[in-house]
Amino acid sequence: MKKLLNEFLVSIRGGILYILSGSILIKIMSMLSNVIIAGVLDKSSYAHYSYAVNLYQYIDLFEGIGLASAFLIICPRLEDKRKMRGYLRYSFFLGGSVQMLLSIALCMIVYNIPLPFPEAKKYIIMMVFLPLLTYWFAQMQIYSRVQLENKFYSGV
């Protein structure tokens, strides 16, 4: 029991509360943004918006061809900070390029095929940078976790 309590106290000092609070705040902000968007848009516009978001979620499945996960696996073992930043830059560039190419491909496809919701095309165009920004955001979170910067991680 005492060993368990000591491990718990070490976790608290190590920043687990920052990680936990950051994760909870992200979920709350996500829910609030969805409520606000649903309140601002009318029913048909919200349907078109949701259709566009669903299409972009398919791109999120690729998540930079797995470079974010690879970065999380490889970099904690590295001692050299310069080499770690090199991996980060490589992952940012290549993974971001893949996300952007997939977004552009999606835009080209939806403009050349008939959609069940043709009005969703404007939302698809407006969200073209969403996968790239989401990927970069995830990379920054992973980098801060690898660096054990839990306070920064909770703020990102």
PESULHU-V271324 format. One record per residue. N is the residue number from 1. NEAR is the number of other C-alpha atoms within 12 Angstrom. Layout:
# PESULHU-V271324
n-><N:N>
near-><NEAR:NEAR>
This chain:
# PESULHU-V271324
n-><1:2:3:4:5:6:7:8:9:10:11:12:13:14:15:16:17:18:19:20:21:22:23:24:25:26:27:28:29:30:31:32:33:34:35:36:37:38:39:40:41:42:43:44:45:46:47:48:49:50:51:52:53:54:55:56:57:58:59:60:61:62:63:64:65:66:67:68:69:70:71:72:73:74:75:76:77:78:79:80:81:82:83:84:85:86:87:88:89:90:91:92:93:94:95:96:97:98:99:100:101:102:103:104:105:106:107:108:109:110:111:112:113:114:115:116:117:118:119:120:121:122:123:124:125:126:127:128:129:130:131:132:133:134:135:136:137:138:139:140:141:142:143:144:145:146:147:148:149:150:151:152:153:154:155:156>
near-><7:8:9:10:11:12:14:16:15:14:17:18:16:18:22:23:21:24:28:20:21:22:21:16:19:18:14:14:14:14:14:14:14:18:14:14:18:19:13:14:16:14:13:16:22:23:21:25:30:26:26:33:28:20:31:35:23:17:33:30:18:26:36:34:25:23:31:36:24:23:35:26:18:21:29:22:15:18:13:14:16:12:17:25:22:17:27:33:22:21:35:33:23:23:36:35:26:28:37:32:24:30:35:25:20:29:28:17:17:26:19:12:13:13:18:13:23:21:22:29:30:20:27:34:25:18:29:28:27:28:36:32:23:29:35:33:22:30:35:29:30:34:35:27:28:29:25:21:21:29:24:21:30:25:21:25>
